[in-house]
Amino acid sequence: MKLITWNIQWGRGADGRVDLERILAHARRLADFDVLCLQEVSAGYPELPGGDGSDQFRALAKRLPEFTAIAGVATDAPRTGGGRRAFGNMILSRLPVLQVFRHLLPWPADAGVMSMQRVAVEATLRTPFGLLRVTTTHLEYYSLLQRSAQVERLRELHREAVAQSRAQRPGGIGDGAFEHMPRGGPAILTGDFNFLPDAAERDALLADFGDDTPAYRDAWLIAHPGQPHAPSVGVYDKAQWPGPPFTFDFAFVSADLAPRVGNVRIDAQSDASDHQPLLLELSN
């Protein structure tokens, strides 16, 4: 199974041009992906640099008709002149999709600090090696208070999902909304976390739970033990990121999935966003 995660910056490349076709072409060049996790997808935001305000959630789904498209809107607000605008994340899966959750993450007040609502999009997929839970997210950039609260919520959601995956509960076909839909236990958590590899928030995310919940592990270090993370931000876009490139984009896997981790790679060639896409491959 091949998964790509990428903060696409609404399709805006280092050249300032918004091009969703280029995004998908570069993703396909990296791998024949089964799952594509995207952050910073927009609709109704013509003021974004290079953007035209079009609905990118719909456009991406249309361009990948063989995939199930799952939109996760974090910001849902009125649009000047009428209608609404949306900003958030997306999962596109060629594998069968079971239950989907859209978790709005904590947004505690942090006076004087710019911030926005954040979301984690979760989907249980049916894979060749069983049910797998994939979550993609984009944590707060400016507020450490909010980012730390969001990390704790992601941990709570993982513990909840693992417990539900093991629990027997009533509900079958014909029971309407009470129909039992399985929730994957083994999990991938991926996206733009807006923290560095040595950040305290990353350590908190990977900490043991103190029970039988499999902790998250960093897939990069499983595939490349002892090697520094490859940079994923500011490789080409020096207008926004004038300093040395660094890493904000990660793929984490639950410990029970760690033996399946194979190739983990940052695409150092793409200039289609201010971030680089990350590939995670799992083996049968």
C-alpha positions in Angstrom: 0.0 0.0 0.0 1.4 3.4 -1.0 0.3 6.6 0.8 1.4 10.1 -0.1 0.8 13.1 2.3 1.3 16.6 1.1 0.6 20.2 2.1 -0.2 21.5 -1.3 -0.7 25.2 -0.3 -3.9 25.3 -2.4 -1.8 24.1 -5.4 0.5 27.1 -5.4 4.1 26.3 -6.5 7.4 28.0 -5.8 6.7 29.9 -9.1 3.5 31.5 -7.6 1.2 29.6 -9.9 -1.7 27.5 -8.7 -2.0 24.3 -10.7 -3.8 21.2 -9.4 -2.9 19.2 -12.5 0.8 19.8 -11.6 0.1 18.6 -8.0 -1.4 15.3 -9.2 1.3 14.8 -11.8 4.1 15.2 -9.3 2.3 12.9 -6.8 1.9 10.3 -9.5 5.6 10.7 -10.4 6.5 9.9 -6.8 4.3 6.8 -6.7 1.2 5.0 -8.0 -0.5 5.9 -4.8 -3.4 4.1 -3.2 -4.1 6.9 -0.7 -3.5 10.6 -1.1 -3.7 12.8 2.0 -3.7 16.6 1.3 -3.6 19.6 3.5 -4.5 23.3 2.6 -7.2 22.6 0.1 -9.5 25.6 -0.5 -12.8 26.7 -1.9 -14.1 30.2 -2.2 -10.9 32.0 -1.4 -9.9 34.2 -4.4 -7.8 36.3 -2.1 -5.2 33.5 -1.7 -2.1 34.3 -3.7 -2.5 32.8 -7.2 -6.0 31.4 -6.5 -9.2 32.0 -8.4 -11.6 31.0 -5.6 -12.7 27.7 -7.2 -13.8 24.6 -5.3 -10.6 22.6 -5.1 -12.3 19.8 -3.1 -14.6 19.2 -6.0 -11.8 19.7 -8.6 -9.5 17.1 -7.0 -12.3 14.6 -6.6 -13.2 15.0 -10.3 -9.6 14.5 -11.4 -9.4 11.2 -9.5 -12.7 9.5 -10.3 -11.6 6.0 -9.3 -10.9 7.3 -5.7 -13.3 8.0 -2.9 -12.9 11.6 -2.0 -13.2 12.7 1.6 -13.2 16.4 2.4 -12.5 17.7 5.8 -13.4 21.3 6.2 -11.8 23.2 9.1 -12.8 26.7 8.2 -16.4 27.2 7.0 -17.3 30.8 6.7 -19.4 33.3 4.6 -18.0 34.4 1.4 -18.0 38.0 0.4 -20.8 38.5 -2.2 -22.7 35.4 -1.0 -22.1 31.7 -0.6 -19.5 30.1 1.6 -15.8 29.4 1.6 -14.0 26.4 3.0 -10.4 25.5 3.9 -9.1 22.2 5.2 -7.8 18.7 4.4 -8.7 15.8 2.1 -8.2 12.0 1.9 -8.5 10.4 -1.5 -8.5 6.6 -1.4 -8.5 3.9 -4.1 -9.0 1.3 -1.4 -12.6 0.7 0.0 -13.6 3.3 2.6 -15.7 2.4 5.6 -16.5 4.8 8.4 -15.3 8.4 8.1 -14.9 11.0 10.9 -14.1 14.7 10.7 -12.7 15.8 14.1 -12.5 19.5 14.7 -9.5 19.9 16.9 -9.2 22.0 20.1 -8.9 25.8 19.5 -8.3 27.3 23.0 -8.2 31.1 23.1 -4.7 32.5 22.8 -5.0 36.3 22.9 -2.9 38.2 20.4 -1.9 35.1 18.4 -3.0 34.6 14.8 -4.7 31.1 14.4 -7.4 29.2 12.6 -9.6 26.2 13.3 -8.0 22.9 12.5 -9.4 19.5 11.6 -8.3 15.8 11.6 -9.9 13.7 8.9 -10.1 10.0 9.7 -11.1 7.1 7.5 -11.1 3.4 8.1 -9.9 1.6 4.9 -10.1 -2.0 3.9 -6.6 -3.0 2.8 -5.0 -6.3 1.7 -3.7 -6.7 5.3 -7.0 -5.8 7.1 -8.7 -2.7 8.4 -6.5 0.4 8.6 -7.3 3.8 10.1 -5.8 6.8 8.2 -5.9 10.2 9.7 -4.6 13.4 8.1 -4.3 16.7 9.8 -2.7 20.2 9.8 -1.9 21.6 13.2 -1.7 25.2 14.3 1.4 27.1 13.2 1.5 30.2 15.4 0.1 29.0 18.7 2.1 26.5 20.8 -0.8 26.4 23.3 -3.3 25.4 20.5 -0.9 23.0 18.8 -0.1 21.2 22.1 -3.9 20.9 22.8 -4.4 19.4 19.3 -1.6 16.9 19.9 -3.4 15.7 23.1 -6.7 15.4 21.2 -5.1 13.3 18.5 -3.8 10.9 21.2 -7.3 10.8 22.8 -8.8 9.9 19.4 -6.3 7.2 18.8 -6.9 5.6 22.2 -10.7 5.8 21.6 -10.4 4.3 18.2 -8.2 1.4 19.4 -10.7 0.6 22.2 -13.6 0.7 19.7 -11.8 -1.6 17.3 -11.6 -4.2 20.0 -15.1 -3.8 21.5 -18.1 -5.8 20.5 -21.3 -3.8 20.2 -24.7 -4.5 18.8 -26.0 -3.1 15.5 -26.3 -4.7 12.2 -27.7 -4.1 8.7 -31.1 -2.5 8.9 -30.4 -0.7 12.2 -30.0 2.6 10.4 -27.5 5.0 12.0 -26.9 2.4 14.7 -25.5 -0.1 12.2 -22.1 -1.3 13.4 -19.3 0.0 11.2 -15.8 -1.2 12.2 -13.1 1.3 13.1 -9.6 0.4 12.3 -7.1 -0.3 15.2 -3.8 -0.1 13.3 -3.3 3.5 12.3 -1.4 6.0 10.2 -1.4 9.6 11.4 0.0 12.0 8.8 0.1 15.6 7.7 1.7 18.9 8.4 2.2 19.1 12.1 4.0 22.5 12.3 6.6 21.1 14.7 10.2 20.1 14.2 11.6 16.6 14.7 13.1 17.6 18.1 10.0 19.5 19.3 8.4 18.7 22.7 5.0 18.3 20.9 6.4 15.5 18.8 7.7 13.8 21.9 4.3 14.2 23.5 2.5 12.7 20.5 4.8 9.6 20.5 4.7 9.0 24.3 3.5 5.7 25.7 -0.1 5.6 26.7 0.4 3.7 29.9 -2.0 1.0 28.8 -2.3 -1.5 26.0 -2.9 1.2 23.3 -0.1 0.9 20.7 1.9 4.2 20.8 2.6 6.1 17.6 6.0 5.7 16.1 7.8 7.9 13.5 7.8 6.0 10.2 10.8 7.9 9.0 13.0 6.6 11.8 11.6 3.0 11.3 12.8 3.1 7.7 15.9 5.2 8.3 17.1 4.5 11.8 19.6 7.1 13.1 19.2 9.3 10.0 17.9 12.9 10.3 14.6 13.6 8.7 14.8 14.9 5.2 13.6 18.5 4.9 10.0 19.0 3.7 9.6 22.8 3.9 11.4 25.7 2.2 13.4 23.6 -0.3 12.4 25.7 -3.3 10.1 28.5 -2.0 12.7 30.9 -0.6 10.2 33.9 -0.7 8.2 32.4 2.2 11.0 30.4 3.8 14.3 32.3 3.2 16.3 30.2 5.7 17.6 26.6 5.5 14.9 24.0 4.7 13.4 22.0 7.6 10.9 19.3 8.4 7.2 19.8 9.4 5.7 16.9 7.5 5.5 13.4 9.1 4.0 10.0 8.9 3.4 8.3 12.2 2.2 4.7 12.5 0.9 2.8 15.5 3.4 0.3 16.9 1.3 -2.7 15.7 1.7 -1.4 12.2 5.5 -0.7 12.4 6.6 -4.1 11.1 4.8 -3.3 7.8 6.7 0.0 7.2 8.9 -0.2 4.1 9.9 2.8 2.0 9.5 6.3 3.5 10.7 9.0 1.2 10.5 12.8 0.8 10.3 13.9 -2.8 13.1 16.4 -3.1 12.3 17.3 -6.7 8.8 18.8 -6.6 8.5 22.5 -6.6 4.7 22.4 -6.9 4.1 23.7 -3.3 6.1 25.2 -0.5 6.2 21.7 1.0 7.5 18.4 -0.4 5.3 15.3 -0.6 6.1 12.4 1.6 5.6 8.8 0.5 4.9 5.9 3.0 4.8 2.3 1.7 3.4 -0.6 3.8 4.1 -4.2 2.9 1.7 -7.2 3.2 
